Every structure is written in C-alpha cells, then in structure tokens.
Amino acid sequence: QLQLVESGGGLVQPGGSLRLSCAASGFTLTFYAIGWFRQAPGKKREGVSCVGSSSSITDYADSVKGRFTISRDNAKNTVYLQMNNVKPEDTGVYYCAAEPGGGLSLTQSEFEYWGQGTQVTVSS
C-alpha cells in the first residue's frame, strides 16, 4: 500500500528553523516528483516547493525562496523540507504529495498521492 507520512512539525519561534520529513512506504520516492504544500487557517492550500522525479531539480514559491530547501535521501526513501528563518506567515498544515514520473510543479491537482499533513506553528 502506497503511503506518505509527514513528520517534524511543531511550534517554532520567528527566525527559527524546522525540518519536515516525508517518508514513503510501498513505493520508491526516487521515481516520483515530490511536492510540499501548506494550508493556513482560512486559506487555500498552496504549493511551497517541489523536486522532479529522478532529479535533483527543484522549484520554490517566491514566498519561501532563499529560506526553504527541499532535498531527497534516496537511501531512506524520504524527502525533506528544511525551513530556515521562518515567519508567522509560514504557519499552517504542511503536506507532501507524490506523482509518478512527474516534473516540477507547484500545482496540487498534478499530484496523485498525499500524506495526512503535519502542523507548523510559527509564534513567539
């Protein structure tokens, strides 16, 4: 059974750092495009970052460029989202999503498989 599980969320102060993990089971993440999305209270879910399938090419939303980094660890079948210099507007539920053979995309409709999400709260 194909499954994505996010972890690493929590409460962090503005300017702090957090690393989110997206662990896959039932399939090999290497051959999938992976996207990170987030949904703030009362807002639509938005794309944050993505990495193409069988690739290290990445893309980021303008709001997180220079602060967030997406990376793969193929040995652990896990994708990470390193979040640095976080801001209160980064608060939300963060989801990872996978699409077999997909390219770079921050469009949620292009991703077939989704995790349950992990809460990130940025507050002092």
Salt bridges, closest charged atoms under 4 A:
GLU46 OE2 - ARG38 NE 2.70
ASP62 OD1 - LYS65 NZ 3.21
ASP90 OD1 - ARG38 NH1 2.86
ASP90 OD2 - ARG67 NH1 2.75
